[in-house]
Amino acid sequence: MDTENVKIVELNEDNWYECCLLEVSSEQTKYIESNAISIAQSKFEPSLKPYAIYAGEKVVGFLMYNSVQEELDGYWIYRIMVDKSFQGKGIAKAATTIMLAEMAKLPQAEKIIVGYHPDNKAAHHLYASLGFIDKGDRFGKEMAVIKKMTNHS
């Protein structure tokens, strides 16, 4: 698949329901909340920014990040998922790269942080490939990895 056609679009009335229908593979379900729960959360926490991931004109994934700094003095990626039928094509990496460029525009965006379960090998591979470093931070059952941003404002 051509990842140049990957884009992220703010969640809206045209794409939110499609995001709710997306599914991860059965072995990934224990690592991630449903998109419907994430979308509901974003309605109660206005600093959360939900996006649909598109490949061409098709909604194939969902991501969400916080636009205010939290623990470890960084901005957190809350969710990123690609539907099971579109995994393994580089879409998550392309979408995460776009998301990081958006997050870099936030005030004092020096650190981007993401938490995930240590057994989630797909997440580990994705974030390591994008320059996230494990500095030993742990929150409950999740490890938090950090990417230092160089082009912060």
C-alpha positions in Angstrom: 0.0 0.0 0.0 1.1 3.5 -0.8 1.5 5.3 2.6 1.7 8.6 0.8 -2.1 8.4 0.7 -2.3 8.2 4.5 -3.7 11.3 6.2 -5.3 12.1 9.5 -8.6 14.1 9.7 -10.1 15.5 12.9 -13.0 13.4 14.0 -16.3 14.8 12.7 -19.9 13.8 11.9 -18.8 12.1 8.7 -16.1 9.8 10.1 -16.8 9.1 13.8 -19.1 6.2 13.3 -16.7 4.5 10.8 -14.1 4.8 13.5 -16.4 3.0 16.0 -16.7 0.1 13.6 -12.9 -0.5 13.3 -11.4 -3.5 15.1 -7.9 -4.5 16.1 -6.8 -8.2 15.9 -8.1 -10.5 18.6 -4.7 -10.6 20.3 -4.5 -6.8 20.5 -7.9 -6.3 22.1 -6.5 -6.7 25.6 -4.1 -3.7 25.0 -6.5 -1.0 23.8 -9.9 0.5 24.6 -12.5 0.5 21.9 -12.6 3.6 19.7 -16.2 4.3 20.9 -14.8 4.6 24.5 -12.0 6.9 23.3 -14.4 9.1 21.4 -16.7 9.3 24.4 -13.7 10.2 26.6 -12.8 13.0 24.2 -16.2 14.6 24.6 -15.6 14.9 28.4 -12.0 15.9 28.2 -11.8 18.7 25.6 -8.0 18.7 25.5 -8.1 15.3 23.9 -7.8 15.5 20.1 -9.4 12.5 18.2 -8.6 11.9 14.5 -9.6 9.4 11.9 -6.8 7.8 9.9 -7.5 7.6 6.2 -5.8 5.5 3.5 -7.0 7.3 0.4 -10.7 8.0 1.0 -11.2 5.1 3.4 -11.2 5.3 7.2 -8.7 2.6 8.4 -7.7 3.8 11.8 -8.1 6.1 14.8 -5.7 8.1 16.9 -6.0 10.5 19.8 -3.6 12.7 21.7 -3.8 15.2 24.6 -3.1 18.9 23.8 -2.1 19.7 27.3 1.0 18.5 29.1 0.7 15.7 31.6 3.0 13.4 33.5 6.7 13.6 32.7 6.2 17.2 31.4 5.2 16.0 28.0 2.3 15.6 25.6 0.8 12.1 25.6 -0.4 10.0 22.7 -3.6 8.3 24.0 -4.6 6.0 21.2 -3.5 4.8 17.9 -5.0 1.8 16.1 -5.3 0.5 12.6 -8.1 -1.9 11.6 -7.0 -5.5 11.5 -7.5 -5.7 7.8 -5.1 -2.8 7.1 -2.3 -3.7 9.6 1.2 -4.5 8.5 1.2 -1.9 5.6 3.0 1.0 7.3 -0.2 2.9 7.9 0.3 3.3 11.7 3.8 4.6 11.2 2.8 7.0 8.5 -0.2 8.3 10.7 2.0 8.5 13.8 4.6 10.6 11.9 1.8 13.0 10.8 0.5 13.1 14.4 3.9 13.9 15.8 4.2 16.8 13.3 0.9 18.1 14.6 1.9 17.6 18.2 5.2 19.4 17.6 3.1 22.6 17.0 1.9 22.5 20.6 3.4 25.0 23.1 6.8 23.8 24.6 6.4 20.5 22.8 9.8 19.1 23.9 8.6 15.6 24.8 6.0 13.3 23.3 5.1 10.3 25.5 3.2 7.2 24.9 2.3 4.4 27.3 1.6 0.8 26.3 1.7 -2.7 27.8 5.3 -4.2 27.7 3.9 -7.3 26.0 2.5 -5.3 23.1 5.2 -6.0 20.6 3.6 -4.1 17.7 3.5 -0.9 19.8 7.0 -1.4 20.9 8.3 -1.9 17.3 6.3 1.1 16.1 7.5 3.6 18.7 11.1 2.4 18.8 11.2 2.9 15.0 10.1 6.5 15.5 12.8 7.3 18.0 10.9 6.8 21.3 13.2 5.7 24.2 12.4 3.7 27.2 13.8 5.5 30.2 12.3 3.1 32.7 9.1 5.1 33.5 6.1 2.9 34.5 2.5 3.7 35.1 0.6 0.8 36.5 0.9 -2.1 34.0 2.1 0.3 31.2 5.6 1.4 30.2 6.0 5.0 29.0 8.4 5.8 26.2 9.6 9.3 25.4 10.5 11.0 22.1 12.4 14.2 22.5 11.3 16.8 19.9 13.9 19.0 18.3 11.6 21.4 16.4 9.5 22.6 19.3 8.3 26.2 19.5 
